[in-house]
């Protein structure tokens, strides 16, 4: 068995969130997830009708607020798990995260998941905040959230960290059943160790099955070192997906400009392994270096011309339904229990909206069986 979730709608009309959540619950999906972004991953200068067709009127930077999206999705569903994929503690103080997600536990009937990571430069620096020491900041935030959630009534809470401080604070909102699970997004060595110490789930992005297994072993070793049960942690994977009944159609879609722009998110390491240089720099890493909104159309179009198709193929989980089932089985054997898809298929060809989601429905049916 493999549990399957998808990224939910991020732009108006807001009623679509409830409709999509209800529909995927009825089809047997496990979860729906909402990004926490102010800026999207595509430059708005290339988000034009000739490239993205009829979805051009909505900017690639159009995002509903995450916790409200979770609440809307919960109002139309009964069993579906609903999470953030993922938030961070640069724009959000950990005490506010603790309160928001404790509130969502009540609103969702204990179905909410707090997905959290170190954050992305694009959502921080343009808004006047400092993107520095973000992993250390995340670790302190996790300590504070756990501290607040475990506090007793009338208890004064103190915390003296480098980035956050609490002095005679209180947290009096009781759990409905138990506090929301915390899933950590990130696959660096230090993030894996933080996952072992603080997380109920792990949701890294873009690893192949071999790398996933290697990083999971690091988490397991850290669990052993600190005396924690490794099996307490749910093993997830976040994947950008291109899927169609025809493998050849997927190859065609990956040549589309917007998909090649998506391949810019692949780290420079992937380019080097395939014998290329990343168009945005030999050490480029999107989470820490990329602010898409600042690129002119001329700049981004020249840049994506330098993206090889091999990198696009390495950047996405792609193929026919049978191809993807085979690849997902490799992830399952590597330890993955839950996958979350961001469906990129229709960005490359808007005519694939319905067919691509029908293909994902087939994946759900296949792994339920």
Secondary structure, 3 states (H helix, E strand, C coil): CCEEEEECCCCCCCHHHHHHHHHHHHCCCCEEEECCCCCCCCCHHHCCHHHHHHHCCCCCCCCCCHHHHHHHHHHCCCCCEEEECCECCCCCCHHHHHHHHHHHHHHHCCCEEEEECCCCHHHCHHHCCCCCCHHHHHHHHHHHHHHHHCCCCCCCEEEECCCCEEEEECCCCCCCCCCCEEEECCCCHHHHHHHHHHCCEEEEECCCHHHHHHHHHHHHHHHHHHCCCHHHCEEEEEEEEEECCCHHHHHHHCCCHHHHHHHHHCCHHHHHHCCCCCCCCCCCCHHHHCCHHHCCHHHHHHHHCCCCHHHHHHHCEEECHHHHHHHHHHHHHHCCCEEEEEECHHHHCHHHHHHHHHHHHHHHHHHHC
